[in-house]
Amino acid sequence: MTEDSYHRLIEPAIEREVRNELTEKAEAGAIKVFGKNLEQLLMQPPIVNRVVLGWDPAFRTGCKLAVVDSTGKVLDTVVIYPTAPQNKVRESKEILKKLIKKYDVSLISVGNGTASRESEMIIVELLKELDRPVQYVIVNEAGASVYSASKLATEEFPKFDVGQRSAVSIARRLQDPLAELVKIDPKSIGVGQYQHDMNQKHLSEALQGVVEDCVNRVGVDLNTASASLLEYVSGVSKTVAKNIVSHREENGAFRNRKELLKVAKLGPKAYEQCAGFMRIQGGTECLDGTSVHPESYGAAHALLESLGFQPEDVAAGGLKGISRKITDYRRTAEELGIGEITLRDIVKELEKPARDPRDEMPKPVLRTDVLEMKDLKPGMTLKGTVRNVIDFGAFVDIGVHQDGLVHISQMTDRYIKHPLEAVSVGDVVEVKVLSVDLQKKRIALTMKL
């Protein structure tokens, strides 16, 4: 009787419980990796002040191009057919040369999808024929097709087809990855593993939290940010984000943060939450261009006055060395009526107003030439960009069509439990080729140089 009840009831119940517990642990680990990869992707440094040509590669339907100016405004779009089956390489090059000359394009952003390799070969040939310096970058186009077919993209570019929208997205995600990638459902960016086997509610909540954290860490320009970006700011709902954009379009640029209180459905409580993350450059209040919260403006102005500075000095590029002028932080904080930690934050911000934490990250690898897989030889040292991190290693883009794998055992001399202890998505790393399998299209790399 006891044996029967154990085998029939107790053992299956224990097995289910253990299996559920292990599944939950594995799921939590996978979500953590997904979140970390997404954070690294969103926090990639923007490439500013460059006119970018976005290139969405394809075969039969042609390569869609979009020229975007340094502010993200679309200047021109065109379709060329340099790849099979049309192979109109000469005509395509002529169109490209005219676009590059007309708009002074200095950077080409190429999607890494179908026909990316063939497009890259044509771009390299073209760069050799140009009389001006132009570079190119292979960009992860994950989610570009999802965005281009979305309601948001239709509202943003009602006259563009799906391919044109995709090309614009590929260009803009190089100029400002965060501002562009927030328009896409985080699950569609594809920087994790086993995502369809996870609890979708838990995954969505975790990824939404990551995006919100990144947006608030970087801050947003109140006069240029889209509704998609604004809705991730603390205290701002979707409706309020749309109202901010509508208010801006109807009344012109915001001149100071206080004008946010005129926005429909944005009350004092929401203002208190969101104001510190909003930036206004060239407004009536110089501190609006920093992350100093309005409630600390009185203390910040008093501090500037006591140290002999004018508010305009902040807008002129920061007050380098101001931290060394304060000899006793505790006493100064008491005099200003604020906490010591708040004072240190204000000083840090006054030294580097509106500093972008992404500036400390490695910049994308800009290329002018291309390698083929057959050119790779064991022992070659190359620079590459980490495209994805998984439990057993990381995939690195080294400029050939196939990403190479750095196994966890080849990452560092010390023992690590997970590849995230050594690398993150978007990292620029130096690697050495261990082996190349042309038939299976596999490249083994090592970071132990």
Secondary structure, 3 states (H helix, E strand, C coil): CHHHHHHHHHHHHHHHHHHHHHHHHHHHHHHHHHHHHHHHHHCCCCCCCCCEEEEECCCCCCEEEEEECCCCCEEEEEEECCCCCCCCHHHHHHHHHHHHHHHCCCEEEEECCCCHHHHHHHHHHHHHHCCCCCEEEEECCCCHHHHHCCHHHHHHCCCCCHHHHHHHHHHHHHHCHHHHHCCCCHHHCCCCCCHHHCCHHHHHHHHHHHHHHHHHHHCEECCCCCHHHHCCCCCCCHHHHHHHHHHHHHHCCCCCHHHHHHCCCCCHHHHHHHHHHEECCCCCCHHHHCCCCHHHHHHHHHHHHHCCCCHHHHHCCCCCCHHHHCCCHHHHHHHHCCCHHHHHHHHHHHHCCCCCHHHHCCCCCCECCCCCHHHCCCCCEEEEEEEEEECCEEEEECCCCCCEEEEHHHCCCCCCCCHHHCCCCCCEEEEEEEEEECCCCEEEEECCC
